[in-house]
Amino acid sequence: MEVTVRLFAMLRQRAGRDAVALDLPDGARVRDALAALQDVTGGVTCVLAVNREYADGERVLVAGDELALIPPVSGGSAAVAHVRITSEPLSLDAIARLVEDPRAGAVVSFSGVTREVAWLDYEAYAEMATPLLQELVDTAIATHGLCAAAVEHRVGRVALGEPSVIVATSSPHRPEAFAAARELIDELKARAPIWKAEAGEWVAGEPPVTG
């Protein structure tokens, strides 16, 4: 099927045209179109719109759709919104650096670490958890007027004293940064499909909040 991708500003300049026709397989999603245009979009955080309505990377495309890639507008700096689920050790310093911003007077970080046991094992439904975390981060930025926000969660075995999750936020003033960091970790715990096992036993919890 064929979809039209509209390009603006620096993306149009890179591609040398204002629109690209993509031939994608039936059932392709917005993220598939982005992957096909990585040479154009690399390094630019874009807002996505399908048929003039905002959309995320999981939106299914159909033949004839118009996908618009909207880069940061000139009226202000785009906020960094970083999300990652990984089996690699997490670094508080590295994540805090991601949210540094010359406009920020406050940087707040939270680390959830393994305690009291030798290790915990984490498992995630990453294909669902990643876009959900991205939604939480984007919402926190918009709601609290943040300069940036980042969330990283580890999967696999996490030893005593090591972080399993890190949240970092930055904003011009500290109340917003604190409130956003608390909201992000609370929403993540309530909604993300991520599980932990202690000594081979899955830790009981509550059904995830779906709304």
ABEGO torsion letter per residue (X at the ends): XBBBBBBBEAAAAAAGBABBBBBBBBGBBAAAAAAAAAAAABGBBBBBBBGGBBBBAABBBBBGBBBBBBBBBAABBBBBBBBBBBABBBBAAAAAAAABBAABABBBBBBBBBBGBABBBBBBBAAAAAAAAAAAAAAAAAAAGBABBBBBBBBEBBBBGBBABBBBBBBABAAAAAAAAAAAAAAAAAABBBBBBBGGBBBBBBBBBAX
